[in-house]
Amino acid sequence: MTPTTAQKRARFAELHQAPGCFVMPNPFDVGSARYLASLGFPALATTSAGMAFAAGKGDGAVDRAYALSHIRDLAAATDLPLNADFEAGFARDAEGVYESARLCVGAGVAGFSIEDYTGDRTAPLFALREAVERLRAARAAINATGEKVLLTARSEAILREAGGLPEALRRLAAYAEAGADVLYAPLLKTTDEVKEVVRVAGKLPVNVLVGWPGFTRSQLEDLGVKRISTGGALASAAWGGFMRAAKDIAENGRFDAFAGLPPRKEIEAALADRG
């Protein structure tokens, strides 16, 4: 029986309370979501980069209407809970974030993140007070719906080279006070950095973005991390294979990259449950 949205949300909350650490990979379209679901992952998450690439745009260049449509499609594509990379809420002020968050809940997500990146590389982070107000607006929007949707507070201080780990820790502590359910600072590279975020989080779950070279699931579990995501890496992996094959055809007139492709029936079988 297909689970209801409420059941998916309850399951997502349970994953964050259960012992251990779980991997939440990031599909970039309905097909990749269904394939990941066939592998037994307990939850999925959208990727702003993968979504944008599929739309022929750069990361951050997709508008709210497109993002909500994409999120809605992925939420309905599988029986798994879906967490949305909701960027900065597609709004400049707290009122706009409130409205965007309300719409995101309506798209069927089990959780979503709000980050503190402004989109301006010369002034990459919202001032802390403003970032907190924006996060509180998202929290208020979720609460007003009465739905059990988890709010992830995401600080871009490390990723955007805007104060690094100390600034990320300062902001995550403030975001925890503002009502975040999960804390997240992309681009943690060392065990000491992960430990510091886990320390600041206290009882709140921590999400870690994996990269290469990087951590294993068991290593992050030992460090106290609750949730692991892959960001745009799977989308980039797919694009990497496509680009190599296409370039070989264009530049060399060769089709060697087609060797070893999975049989079409194998792909179709992975999608059959929800196809």
URNORRA-V297057 format. One record per pair of residues at least 12 apart in sequence whose ideal C-beta (glycine too) atoms are under 8 Angstrom apart, sorted by the first residue. I is the first residue (numbers start at 0). J is the second residue. Records with the same first field share a line. If there is no record, write none. Layout:
# URNORRA-V297057
I=J  J
This chain:
# URNORRA-V297057
1=78
2=78
4=74  107  109
5=146  147
7=78  79  80  81  107  109
8=80  109  146  147  148
9=147
10=41  42  80  109
11=42  80  82  109  110  149
12=109  147  149
14=41  42  80  226
15=149  180  181  204  225  226
19=220
20=216  219  220  224  225  226  227
21=40  41  42  225  226  227
22=40  216  227  228  229
23=40  41  42  43  44  82  206  226  227  228
24=40  43  44  228  229  233
25=43  44  45  46  49  84  228  229  230  231  232  233  234
26=43  45  46  49  73  233
27=46  49  50  52  53  231  233  234  237
28=49  53  73
29=72  73  76
30=270
31=233  234  237
32=73  76  77
33=76  77  269  270  272  273  274
34=266  269  270
35=77
36=76  77  78  79  272  273
37=269  270  272
40=79
41=79  80
42=79  80  81  82  109
43=73  77  79  80  81  82
44=81  82  83  84  228
45=69  70  73  81  82  83  84
46=84  229  230  231  233  234
47=59  61  66  84  86  231
48=230  231  234  235
49=231  233  234  235
50=65  66  69  84
52=231  234  238
53=234
58=231
59=86  118
62=89
63=89  90  99  102
66=85  86  89
67=102  103  106
70=83  85  103  106  107  108
71=106  107
74=106  107  108
75=107
76=273
77=273
78=273
80=109  110
81=107  108  109  110
82=108  109  110  111  112  149  151  228
83=103  106  108  110  111  112
84=111  112  230
85=99  100  103  111  112  113
86=114  116
87=113  114  115  116  117  118  125  133
88=100  113  133  136  137
90=133
92=133
93=129  132  133  135  136
94=136
96=113  133  136  137  140
97=136  137  139  140
98=140
100=113  136  137  140  141
101=140  143  144
104=140  141  144  146  148
105=144
108=148
109=148  149
110=148  149  150  151  180  181
111=137  148  149  150  151
112=150  151  152  153  181  183
113=133  134  137  150  151  152  153
114=153  154  155
115=130  133  153  154  155  156  170
116=155  158  159
120=159
123=155  159  160  161
124=155  156  159  161  162  166  170
127=169  170  173
130=170  173  174
131=173  174  176  177
134=150  152  174  177  178  179
135=177  178
137=150
138=150  177  178  179
149=180  181
150=178  179  180  181
151=179  180  181  182  183  206
152=171  174  175  177  179  181  182  183
153=183  184  185
154=166  167  170  171  174  183  184
155=185
156=170  184
157=184  185  186  187
158=184  185  186
164=184  192  195
167=184  196
168=184  195  196  199
171=184  196  199  200
172=199
175=199  200  201  203
179=203
180=203  204
181=203  204  205  206  225  226
182=196  199  200  203  204  205  206
183=205  206  207  208
184=196
185=208  230
186=208  210
187=207  208
188=210
190=214  218  222
193=205  207  214  219  222  224
194=222  223
197=222  223  224
204=225  226
205=223  224  225  226
206=224  225  226  227  228
207=219  224  226  227  228
208=227  228  229  230
209=227  228  229  232
210=230  232
211=232
240=256
243=256
244=256  257
